[in-house]
Amino acid sequence: MNIDDILDECQTKKWESLNISHRGLVLLPARISELITLKKLFLNHNHLILPPEEILHLDQLEELILDQNQLTVLPNNISTLKHLTYLGVNHNPLSVLPEALGELGELRELWAINCGLISFGSLRSLQWLNLADNKIEDVPEDLKNLQSLVFINLNKNSFKKIPKALTEMPSLQVLLLNFNSVTSLEDDLVLGFSRLIKLDLRQNPLTLRPHHWKGLDFILLGSTETAMDDI
């Protein structure tokens, strides 16, 4: 079925989910903006270059998957997608995320693996955040305001030390920092991480466990072939 036929059927039958991944799309058809019943939209594995402004009219959208395209920016007005709960932008050369993401009060999961990110701005209501395989050296101080964040993956970035803000999130349970350049973990930070189930620091220069860390089995150090499993 060609793309026009798919869009016709989607509009006629008022689909809530549309998958047009692996279609070789460079631009989105303008008609996408008319599919106002959509709650899930899969656009992954295409060749999209320009920010897909057409999606901004889909105000019922809850899940948006843009993985494996060639996007360098996301729409500045992405905050109009006020019901968005999941956003996937993995493997796009973005380098930055728009500040408007911080206005998405219902966004629960953000996946931005291998996007060349140097930094990221304010985020509000996330529970899962995956920023593995980027170029991030630090996190914004207001990250501690993510009161509901349970999981954060910062594997394969450029951290030389662990930001204190990561110790100040009351719901955080899993923090992954494999394959960074962390050389030390101060005792006051260890106390801040006491609520964690898992702090994974494997494949960092910090490899020796101090004697007074006895019993802190949630902190993983050293080198292991399975360290990449969590990315």
HUZI-V251001 format. One record per helix or strand of 2 or more residues. SS is the DSSP state (H for helix, E for strand). FROM is the first residue (numbers start at 1). TO is the last residue. Records with the same first field share a line. If there is no record, write none. Layout:
SS=FROM-TO ; FROM-TO
This chain:
H=3-12 ; 30-34 ; 53-57 ; 78-80 ; 99-103 ; 141-145 ; 164-167 ; 187-192 ; 211-213 ; 227-230
E=17-19 ; 40-42 ; 63-65 ; 86-88 ; 109-111 ; 128-130 ; 151-153 ; 174-176 ; 198-200 ; 219-220
